[in-house]
Amino acid sequence: MSGVELVKIKPEDDGIRLNRWFLKYYPGLSLGRLQKLLRTKQIKVNGQRAEANTRLLSGQEVRVPPLENEKKEIIHDTVSEKDARYIEDMVIYKDDNIIVLNKPSGLAVQGGTNTLRHIDGMLEALKFGQEEKPKLVHRIDKDTSGVLVLARHRKMADTLTKAFREHTLQKTYLALVRGVPQKNSGEIKAPLEKEDGRVQVLEGGKPAVTTYEVLDNVGDRYALIAASPLTGRTHQIRAHLEYLGTPIAGDGKYFGEEREKNSLFANKLYLHAYKIDLSSVYGKKVIIKAKLPDYFKESLKTLGLNFKE
């Protein structure tokens, strides 16, 4: 068919769902038409039939039928001075290969429906003299704060994308939770699957493993937990901690039956990507930490929970 394209998935889009990929690069394409093109096999991934929620991997090829009217050139060449300063202030580490940001809660990593301001749209401001702008190699939730690693060139993007996919980089999150686990440390092995708009522990779901350690607690009311995901499922830590009976403060989606309203807490998610170990990539000890947001630190102080950064 004339006009058919085979579009290769970029490293920064590794792991993105097919429907979100089309929303990003073909914003004029309606969901209804996308579903029809999928049903009639006009859209394929690596020559195989795909679904709207198919996860794309770097290097795969998407068969795209003629969609010139729906296509929109994504231009991030112009970043406002305000946004340039904003994202530059997030930088906590930089060398010739990577840039690491301390992303604030509430800022999305990539665009989507009704999301116009995001990290991806500001990356042009982080060239720091290089021709290429940094590349996204992983994501964290919009409401999660903390470590976000960017690759400064293609080779490092490929290396990091592979490392994140194979889970060879240890990531540690800090979570303020309601309640205290029965054990001070342990491993949560509970399969996860999305159902009714949220990720839940379901028999037959995708395998998911999270290790955790209680760093401090206030009786049986609140605890500060360090958690490390050994798999990379959507909302994994949030769903696993709720499953453990200790939902994260400020988490409206995974806070039991109803969200706790308490003046002790800001209207934020108390989940922070605190550190990442990049030693396996660098061949030497490289551990990068992101300071806790002020609202997080203030709540810990108010509760009398101790944590030394």
C-alpha positions as CSV (number, residue, x, y, z in Angstrom):
1,M,0.0,0.0,0.0
2,S,1.4,3.4,-1.0
3,G,2.3,5.6,2.0
4,V,2.8,2.7,4.5
5,E,5.7,3.4,6.9
6,L,7.8,1.1,9.0
7,V,8.7,3.2,12.0
8,K,11.5,2.1,14.3
9,I,10.9,2.6,18.1
10,K,13.4,5.0,19.6
11,P,15.2,4.1,22.9
12,E,13.4,6.9,24.7
13,D,10.1,5.2,23.8
14,D,11.1,1.8,25.1
15,G,8.2,0.3,27.2
16,I,5.6,2.8,26.0
17,R,2.1,1.4,25.2
18,L,1.1,1.4,21.5
19,N,-1.8,3.7,22.0
20,R,0.3,6.2,23.8
21,W,2.9,6.0,21.1
22,F,0.3,6.9,18.5
23,L,-1.0,9.7,20.7
24,K,2.5,11.1,20.9
25,Y,3.4,11.0,17.2
26,Y,-0.1,11.0,15.6
27,P,-2.2,13.2,17.9
28,G,-4.9,13.6,15.3
29,L,-5.7,9.8,15.3
30,S,-8.8,9.1,17.3
31,L,-9.0,6.1,19.6
32,G,-11.9,4.7,17.6
33,R,-9.9,4.8,14.3
34,L,-6.8,3.3,16.0
35,Q,-8.9,0.4,17.2
36,K,-10.3,-0.2,13.7
37,L,-6.8,-0.1,12.2
38,L,-5.7,-2.7,14.8
39,R,-8.7,-4.9,14.2
40,T,-8.1,-4.9,10.4
41,K,-4.4,-5.6,10.9
42,Q,-3.3,-2.4,9.2
43,I,-1.1,-1.6,12.2
44,K,1.4,-4.3,13.2
45,V,4.5,-4.6,15.4
46,N,7.4,-6.5,14.0
47,G,5.0,-7.9,11.4
48,Q,2.6,-9.3,14.1
49,R,-0.9,-8.3,15.1
50,A,-0.9,-6.0,18.1
51,E,-3.3,-4.6,20.7
52,A,-3.7,-1.0,21.9
53,N,-2.0,-1.8,25.2
54,T,1.0,-3.7,23.6
55,R,4.3,-2.5,25.2
56,L,6.8,-1.4,22.6
57,L,10.5,-2.1,22.8
58,S,13.4,-0.1,21.5
59,G,14.3,-1.2,17.9
60,Q,10.9,-2.8,17.1
61,E,9.2,-1.6,13.9
62,V,5.6,-0.4,13.8
63,R,3.7,-0.7,10.5
64,V,1.8,2.5,10.1
65,P,-0.7,3.0,7.3
66,P,-1.1,6.4,5.6
67,L,-1.8,8.9,8.4
68,E,-0.5,12.2,7.1
69,N,-3.5,14.1,8.3
70,E,-3.1,12.8,11.8
71,K,0.6,13.2,12.0
72,K,2.1,16.1,13.9
73,E,5.8,17.0,14.0
74,I,6.8,17.0,17.6
75,I,9.0,20.0,18.1
76,H,10.8,20.7,21.4
77,D,13.4,23.1,19.9
78,T,12.0,26.0,21.8
79,V,11.9,25.9,25.6
80,S,10.8,29.0,27.5
81,E,13.4,30.6,29.7
82,K,11.2,29.8,32.7
83,D,11.1,26.1,31.8
84,A,14.8,26.0,31.0
85,R,15.6,27.3,34.5
86,Y,13.1,25.0,36.0
87,I,14.6,21.8,34.5
88,E,18.2,23.0,34.9
89,D,17.5,23.3,38.7
90,M,16.5,19.7,38.8
91,V,20.0,18.5,37.7
92,I,21.8,16.7,40.5
93,Y,24.5,14.9,38.5
94,K,26.1,15.3,35.1
95,D,29.0,13.8,33.2
96,D,29.7,13.1,29.5
97,N,27.3,10.1,29.5
98,I,24.3,10.9,31.6
99,I,22.3,13.6,33.4
100,V,20.3,12.8,36.5
101,L,17.4,14.9,37.6
102,N,15.5,15.1,40.9
103,K,12.0,15.2,39.4
104,P,9.3,16.9,41.4
105,S,6.1,15.3,42.3
106,G,3.3,16.3,39.9
107,L,5.4,16.7,36.8
108,A,4.9,14.0,34.1
109,V,7.9,12.5,32.3
110,Q,6.1,12.4,29.0
111,G,3.1,14.0,27.4
112,G,-0.3,12.5,27.0
113,T,-4.0,13.4,27.1
114,N,-4.3,16.9,28.7
115,T,-0.5,16.8,29.7
116,L,1.2,19.6,27.9
117,R,4.1,20.4,30.3
118,H,6.5,17.5,30.9
119,I,10.1,16.5,31.1
120,D,10.3,15.3,27.5
121,G,9.3,18.7,26.3
122,M,12.1,20.5,28.2
123,L,15.0,18.3,27.3
124,E,16.3,20.7,24.7
125,A,17.4,23.0,27.5
126,L,19.8,20.3,28.8
127,K,22.2,20.0,25.9
128,F,24.9,21.8,27.8
129,G,27.0,22.3,24.6
130,Q,26.3,19.0,23.0
131,E,24.5,18.6,19.6
132,E,22.1,15.9,20.8
133,K,19.5,16.6,23.5
134,P,19.4,14.0,26.3
135,K,17.2,10.9,25.8
136,L,14.7,9.4,28.2
137,V,15.6,5.8,29.0
138,H,13.1,5.1,31.8
139,R,10.1,6.6,33.5
140,I,8.7,7.2,37.0
141,D,5.1,8.1,37.8
142,K,3.9,11.7,37.5
143,D,3.2,11.9,41.2
144,T,6.5,10.1,42.3
145,S,9.4,12.4,42.9
146,G,13.1,11.7,42.6
147,V,15.8,10.1,40.5
148,L,15.3,10.3,36.7
149,V,18.3,9.2,34.5
150,L,18.8,10.7,31.1
151,A,21.3,9.5,28.5
152,R,23.5,12.1,26.7
153,H,24.2,10.1,23.6
154,R,22.9,7.1,21.6
155,K,25.4,4.5,22.9
156,M,24.6,5.2,26.5
157,A,20.9,5.3,25.7
158,D,21.1,1.8,24.3
159,T,23.1,0.6,27.3
160,L,20.8,2.1,29.9
161,T,17.6,1.0,28.1
162,K,18.9,-2.6,28.2
163,A,19.9,-2.3,31.8
164,F,16.6,-0.9,32.9
165,R,14.7,-3.6,30.9
166,E,16.8,-6.4,32.5
167,H,16.6,-4.8,36.0
168,T,20.3,-4.8,36.6
169,L,20.3,-1.3,38.1
170,Q,19.2,-1.3,41.8
171,K,16.7,1.5,42.6
172,T,15.7,2.4,46.1
173,Y,12.5,4.3,46.9
174,L,11.4,5.9,50.1
175,A,7.7,5.7,51.1
176,L,5.9,7.1,54.1
177,V,3.1,4.6,54.8
178,R,0.1,4.2,57.1
179,G,0.6,1.3,59.4
180,V,3.7,-0.8,60.0
181,P,4.6,-4.2,58.3
182,Q,4.6,-7.2,60.6
183,K,8.2,-7.9,59.6
184,N,10.9,-5.2,59.6
185,S,12.2,-6.4,56.3
186,G,11.1,-8.8,53.6
187,E,10.2,-9.6,50.0
188,I,6.8,-9.0,48.5
189,K,6.0,-11.6,45.8
190,A,2.6,-10.9,44.4
191,P,1.5,-11.0,40.8
192,L,0.0,-7.7,39.4
193,E,-2.6,-7.0,36.8
194,K,-4.5,-3.9,35.9
195,E,-8.3,-4.2,36.6
196,D,-11.0,-1.6,37.0
197,G,-8.5,1.2,36.4
198,R,-5.9,0.2,38.9
199,V,-3.1,-2.3,39.3
200,Q,-4.1,-5.1,41.7
201,V,-2.7,-8.3,43.1
202,L,-4.4,-11.0,41.1
203,E,-3.7,-14.7,40.7
204,G,-2.4,-15.2,37.2
205,G,-1.1,-11.7,36.9
206,K,2.4,-10.7,35.9
207,P,5.1,-11.8,38.3
208,A,6.2,-8.9,40.5
209,V,8.8,-8.8,43.4
210,T,9.6,-5.9,45.8
211,T,12.0,-6.0,48.7
212,Y,11.5,-3.6,51.6
213,E,12.9,-2.5,54.9
214,V,11.3,-0.5,57.7
215,L,13.7,2.4,58.5
216,D,11.7,3.9,61.3
217,N,8.2,3.9,62.7
218,V,5.7,5.7,65.0
219,G,4.1,2.9,67.0
220,D,1.9,1.0,64.7
221,R,0.5,4.2,63.0
222,Y,3.2,5.2,60.4
223,A,6.4,4.0,59.0
224,L,9.2,5.1,56.7
225,I,10.0,2.3,54.3
226,A,12.8,1.8,51.8
227,A,11.6,-0.3,48.9
228,S,13.4,-1.7,45.8
229,P,11.5,-3.2,42.9
230,L,13.1,-6.3,41.4
231,T,10.7,-6.2,38.5
232,G,9.3,-3.2,36.7
233,R,5.5,-3.4,36.8
234,T,3.4,-0.3,36.6
235,H,2.6,1.2,40.1
236,Q,4.4,-1.9,41.5
237,I,5.5,-0.4,44.9
238,R,2.2,1.4,45.4
239,A,0.2,-1.7,44.8
240,H,2.6,-4.0,46.8
241,L,2.6,-1.8,49.8
242,E,-1.2,-1.6,49.8
243,Y,-1.3,-5.4,49.6
244,L,1.1,-5.5,52.6
245,G,-1.5,-3.5,54.5
246,T,0.6,-0.3,54.6
247,P,-0.6,2.0,51.8
248,I,1.5,5.1,50.9
249,A,0.4,8.4,52.4
250,G,-1.2,10.7,49.8
251,D,-1.9,7.9,47.4
252,G,-5.6,8.4,46.3
253,K,-5.5,5.3,44.1
254,Y,-3.9,2.8,46.4
255,F,-4.8,4.0,49.9
256,G,-7.3,1.3,50.9
257,E,-11.0,2.2,50.5
258,E,-10.6,5.9,51.0
259,R,-7.9,8.5,51.0
260,E,-6.8,9.7,54.4
261,K,-7.3,13.4,54.9
262,N,-4.9,14.6,57.5
263,S,-3.4,18.0,58.1
264,L,0.0,16.3,58.7
265,F,0.3,15.6,55.0
266,A,0.6,17.7,51.9
267,N,-1.7,16.8,49.0
268,K,1.2,14.9,47.5
269,L,2.2,11.2,47.0
270,Y,4.8,10.3,49.6
271,L,6.9,8.1,47.3
272,H,10.4,9.2,46.3
273,A,12.9,7.6,44.0
274,Y,15.8,8.1,46.4
275,K,18.8,6.5,44.8
276,I,20.0,4.4,41.9
277,D,23.1,2.3,41.7
278,L,24.8,2.7,38.2
279,S,27.9,0.7,39.1
280,S,27.1,-2.1,36.7
281,V,27.0,0.4,33.8
282,Y,30.2,2.3,34.8
283,G,32.3,-0.6,36.0
284,K,33.0,1.3,39.2
285,K,31.0,2.4,42.2
286,V,28.5,5.1,41.1
287,I,25.5,5.7,43.3
288,I,23.4,8.8,42.9
289,K,20.9,10.1,45.5
290,A,18.1,12.6,45.2
291,K,17.2,14.7,48.2
292,L,13.7,14.4,49.7
293,P,11.2,17.1,48.8
294,D,10.5,19.6,51.5
295,Y,6.9,18.5,52.1
296,F,8.2,14.9,52.6
297,K,10.9,16.0,55.1
298,E,8.5,18.3,57.0
299,S,6.0,15.4,57.5
300,L,8.7,13.1,58.7
301,K,9.8,15.7,61.2
302,T,6.3,16.3,62.4
303,L,5.7,12.6,62.9
304,G,9.1,12.2,64.6
305,L,10.4,9.8,62.0
306,N,14.2,9.8,61.6
307,F,16.0,9.7,58.3
308,K,19.5,11.0,57.5
309,E,20.1,11.7,53.8
